Amino acid sequence: MSVAFLSLAAVAVECKPAAASDLVTFAPHRAVYDLSLGDATAGSGVTGIAGRMVYELKGSPCDGYTQNMRFVTVMSNQDGAETVSDLRNSSWEEADAKKLRFSSMQYQNDELADSSQGDALRTKGATPVVGVDLVKPAKKSLSLPTDIYFPMQHASTLVQAAKSGVKMFTANLYDGSEKGEKYYLTNTIIGKKFETSSQAPIGTFKGADRLAQIESWPMTISYFDAGKDHEDQTPAYELSFRYFENGVTSDLKIDYGEFSIKGELKELTFLPAETCPAAGSSR
């Protein structure tokens, strides 16, 4: 077991968010993915999937990051019936992972099927607390484990882990999904770093040339129901991708067990970067 893994394990236990200066700097960007059916078992009932995902990241390690995503699929079954699913997520996370503001809406065939909205706040003191105040689907307050990770905090830690040679990282992750009341135990497997050179194949999508010199790793995140021994259970789903240290992802695959969805990066647009103010300057 490496020293880096021990260090990250301590972070997971104590959950002390890093200072803004220690966080990974992600590149604001907009990525467009074409979605299609990957594998499907005979019993899944799924015969086809088509759709698109648009993901947008804005912000900086000093002011925090805003994520917006829209994930639309048309799923066909063996009877020829189609179901249109439209997931819309938006979140803002403070740079040092003290606060997460989230909003999510799920539509099925143009009808609202699920929604969540609220804030999660991490407090310090003798007894640290991670509290959630939900507005939707109903007003409610709840507490999360103190070792919880928010999405951008988790993403930053994964990049740091990969750069340190860590091959596996486990963390409790909360993003406000599942009506805002659920978090997942995640287990991330980090593969061997891809070669970085102007000749390294990245893809033919628009903006691919900007990634040629950016370090990247293959990663697979398994999501388990929290509170159970994940060694004895099947993950709720697995997310595989190529992860660049600037926050861009490609080669997506979402595996739900009976079927999987592939996401091919088709267009990448880098947005204007936000710079942090110089030390001692007024804002």
Order of alpha helices (4+ residues) and beta strands (2+ residues): alpha-beta-beta-beta-beta-beta-beta-beta-beta-beta-alpha-beta-beta-beta-beta-beta-beta
